[in-house]
């Protein structure tokens, strides 16, 4: 694998969150993650034990979603879900914030919701990313959510679930990077379908990419390098 491929692979959370995903498809996801040295696989909680077993002893992490995809569960439910996934073997949780409460201007509820999951994750040695669903928010709401994440010590802010009618945009990634500076990571997720999309998101400030097109990105990266020569990203 080229230096450029290795570099871009290290940003990718190889993702399969479709409700119809089968155990056999999850096994393929893990095999692909091992083959391409992706940062992690990102799955629903039901598949965390399977992924943890298949990836045991490898550098590939397991990431689980929490409160997914609506963010409309109670805080206690999100905390339980996060703790359950971590105990089953996940090293990162991607939680959906309470989108409706954010839209209503109830910052205190949103802050406490995030803080409880972040605290649970950190207590058990895992990291926590917070999903905004940016396609439903104004820029002002995105910035408010980013500030709340920083207040709670969240490790990453994340654009989208991929199930909310929109995905990551370069503008949103740049906005979130500006909002959090170097105090948190930025995960671009939703609609990253190829190598060009991945490059654009990384250039805008993303430090992680959530995508189901990881293999396609790697193949396109290899093709681009064959034409242009191998240069580190």
C-alpha positions as CSV (number, residue, x, y, z in Angstrom):
1,X,0.0,0.0,0.0
2,X,1.3,3.5,-0.9
3,X,2.1,6.2,1.6
4,X,-0.9,8.2,0.4
5,X,-3.2,5.2,0.7
6,X,-1.9,4.5,4.2
7,X,-2.5,8.1,5.2
8,X,-6.0,8.4,4.0
9,X,-6.9,4.9,5.4
10,X,-6.0,6.1,8.9
11,X,-8.8,8.7,8.8
12,X,-11.6,6.3,7.8
13,X,-14.3,4.9,10.1
14,X,-15.5,2.1,7.8
15,X,-19.2,2.2,8.3
16,X,-22.2,-0.1,8.0
17,X,-25.3,1.2,9.8
18,X,-28.1,0.1,7.6
19,X,-30.9,-1.5,9.6
20,X,-30.9,-4.5,7.2
21,X,-27.1,-5.2,7.7
22,X,-26.5,-8.9,8.4
23,X,-23.8,-10.6,10.5
24,X,-22.2,-11.8,7.2
25,X,-22.0,-8.2,5.9
26,X,-20.4,-7.1,9.2
27,X,-17.8,-9.9,8.8
28,X,-17.0,-8.5,5.3
29,X,-16.8,-5.0,6.8
30,X,-14.2,-6.1,9.4
31,X,-12.2,-8.1,6.8
32,X,-12.0,-5.0,4.6
33,X,-11.0,-2.8,7.5
34,X,-8.2,-5.2,8.3
35,X,-7.1,-5.4,4.6
36,X,-6.9,-1.7,4.2
37,X,-5.9,-0.7,7.7
38,X,-8.8,1.6,8.3
39,X,-9.0,3.4,11.6
40,X,-12.1,1.7,12.7
41,X,-15.4,0.0,11.8
42,X,-18.5,1.9,12.8
43,X,-21.5,-0.3,13.5
44,X,-24.8,-0.5,15.5
45,X,-24.5,-1.7,19.0
46,X,-25.8,-5.2,18.3
47,X,-22.7,-5.9,16.3
48,X,-20.1,-4.6,18.7
49,X,-19.3,-8.1,20.2
50,X,-18.9,-9.6,16.8
51,X,-16.6,-6.8,15.6
52,X,-14.6,-6.9,18.8
53,X,-14.0,-10.6,18.3
54,X,-13.1,-10.4,14.7
55,X,-10.7,-7.4,15.2
56,X,-9.1,-8.6,18.5
57,X,-5.4,-8.0,18.5
58,X,-5.5,-5.7,15.5
59,X,-5.0,-1.9,15.3
60,X,-8.5,-1.5,13.9
61,X,-10.9,0.0,16.5
62,X,-14.6,-0.7,17.0
63,X,-16.8,2.4,17.0
64,X,-20.5,2.2,18.0
65,X,-23.4,4.6,17.4
66,X,-25.5,5.7,20.4
67,X,-29.0,7.3,20.3
68,X,-28.9,6.6,16.6
69,X,-30.2,8.0,14.3
70,X,-32.7,10.5,15.9
71,X,-31.0,11.5,19.1
72,X,-34.5,11.6,20.7
73,X,-33.9,9.0,23.4
74,X,-33.6,9.9,27.1
75,X,-30.2,10.7,28.4
76,X,-30.3,7.7,30.7
77,X,-30.9,5.5,27.7
78,X,-28.0,7.0,25.8
79,X,-25.7,6.5,28.8
80,X,-26.8,2.8,29.2
81,X,-26.3,2.2,25.4
82,X,-22.8,3.8,25.5
83,X,-21.7,1.8,28.6
84,X,-23.1,-1.4,27.1
85,X,-21.2,-0.9,23.9
86,X,-17.9,0.0,25.6
87,X,-18.1,-3.0,27.9
88,X,-18.7,-5.2,24.7
89,X,-15.5,-3.9,23.1
90,X,-16.0,-0.5,21.4
91,X,-13.3,2.1,21.9
92,X,-15.4,5.0,20.5
93,X,-19.0,6.0,20.7
94,X,-20.8,8.3,18.2
95,X,-23.8,9.8,20.0
96,X,-26.6,11.8,18.4
97,X,-27.3,15.0,20.3
98,X,-30.9,15.9,21.2
99,X,-31.6,17.7,17.8
100,X,-35.1,18.9,18.7
101,X,-34.0,20.4,22.0
102,X,-31.1,22.2,20.2
103,X,-33.6,23.6,17.6
104,X,-35.8,24.7,20.5
105,X,-32.9,26.6,22.0
106,X,-32.7,24.4,25.1
107,X,-29.0,24.6,25.4
108,X,-28.9,23.3,29.0
109,X,-30.7,20.1,28.2
110,X,-28.4,19.5,25.2
111,X,-25.3,20.2,27.3
112,X,-26.3,17.8,30.0
113,X,-27.3,15.1,27.5
114,X,-23.9,15.3,25.9
115,X,-22.0,15.6,29.2
116,X,-23.6,12.5,30.6
117,X,-22.5,10.3,27.6
118,X,-19.1,11.9,27.4
119,X,-18.5,11.3,31.1
120,X,-19.7,7.6,30.8
121,X,-17.4,7.0,27.8
122,X,-14.4,8.6,29.5
123,X,-14.9,6.8,32.7
124,X,-14.7,3.5,30.8
125,X,-11.7,4.6,28.7
126,X,-13.5,5.3,25.4
127,X,-13.8,8.4,23.3
128,X,-17.0,10.2,22.4
129,X,-18.0,11.9,19.2
130,X,-21.2,14.0,19.0
131,X,-23.3,13.9,15.9
132,X,-25.1,17.2,15.0
133,X,-27.2,16.4,12.0
134,X,-26.1,19.6,10.3
135,X,-28.6,19.5,7.5
136,X,-31.3,20.3,10.0
137,X,-29.5,23.2,11.7
138,X,-28.7,26.8,11.0
139,X,-25.0,27.9,11.2
140,X,-25.8,29.6,14.5
141,X,-27.1,26.3,15.9
142,X,-24.1,24.4,14.6
143,X,-21.8,26.8,16.4
144,X,-23.8,26.6,19.6
145,X,-23.6,22.8,19.5
146,X,-19.9,23.0,18.9
147,X,-19.5,25.2,22.0
148,X,-21.5,22.8,24.1
149,X,-19.4,19.9,23.0
150,X,-16.2,21.8,24.0
151,X,-17.8,22.6,27.4
152,X,-18.4,18.9,28.0
153,X,-15.0,17.6,26.9
154,X,-16.3,15.7,23.9
155,X,-13.5,14.3,21.7
156,X,-15.0,15.0,18.3
157,X,-17.8,16.9,16.7
158,X,-19.5,15.0,13.8
159,X,-21.6,16.4,11.0
160,X,-24.3,13.8,10.2
161,X,-25.9,10.4,10.7
162,X,-26.3,9.9,7.0
163,X,-30.0,9.2,7.7
164,X,-31.2,12.7,8.2
165,X,-31.7,13.8,4.6
166,X,-28.2,15.4,4.2
167,X,-24.6,14.6,4.8
168,X,-21.3,16.3,5.3
169,X,-20.4,19.4,3.3
170,X,-17.1,21.2,2.9
171,X,-18.7,24.4,4.3
172,X,-19.9,22.6,7.5
173,X,-16.6,20.9,8.1
174,X,-14.8,24.2,7.8
175,X,-17.3,25.8,10.1
176,X,-16.9,23.2,12.7
177,X,-13.1,23.2,12.5
178,X,-13.1,26.9,13.0
179,X,-15.5,26.5,15.9
180,X,-13.5,23.9,17.8
181,X,-10.0,24.8,16.8
182,X,-7.6,22.2,17.9
183,X,-9.6,21.3,21.0
184,X,-11.6,18.6,19.3
185,X,-11.6,16.4,16.2
186,X,-14.0,16.9,13.4
187,X,-15.6,13.9,11.8
188,X,-17.2,14.3,8.3
189,X,-19.9,11.8,7.7
190,X,-22.6,11.2,5.2
191,X,-22.3,11.5,1.4
192,X,-18.5,10.8,1.2
193,X,-18.6,8.6,-1.8
194,X,-15.1,8.7,-3.3
195,X,-11.5,9.8,-3.1
196,X,-12.3,13.4,-4.2
197,X,-14.9,13.8,-1.5
198,X,-12.5,12.4,1.1
199,X,-9.7,14.8,0.0
200,X,-12.1,17.8,0.1
201,X,-13.2,17.0,3.6
202,X,-9.7,16.5,4.9
203,X,-8.6,19.8,3.3
204,X,-11.5,21.6,5.0
205,X,-10.3,20.4,8.4
206,X,-11.8,16.9,9.0
207,X,-9.7,14.6,11.1
208,X,-11.9,11.5,10.6
209,X,-14.1,10.3,7.8
210,X,-17.2,8.2,8.3
211,X,-18.1,6.4,5.1
212,X,-19.4,3.2,3.7
213,X,-17.2,3.8,0.6
214,X,-13.9,3.1,2.2
215,X,-12.8,0.4,-0.3
216,X,-13.9,2.6,-3.3
217,X,-11.9,5.5,-1.8
218,X,-8.8,3.3,-1.6
219,X,-9.1,2.0,-5.1
220,X,-9.6,5.5,-6.5
221,X,-6.6,6.7,-4.5
222,X,-4.5,3.9,-6.1
223,X,-5.7,4.9,-9.5
224,X,-4.9,8.6,-8.9
225,X,-1.4,7.7,-7.7
226,X,-0.8,5.5,-10.8
227,X,-1.4,8.6,-12.9
228,X,0.3,11.2,-10.7
229,X,3.0,9.3,-8.8
230,X,3.0,8.5,-5.1
231,X,3.2,11.6,-2.9
232,X,2.3,11.6,0.8
233,X,-1.1,13.2,1.5
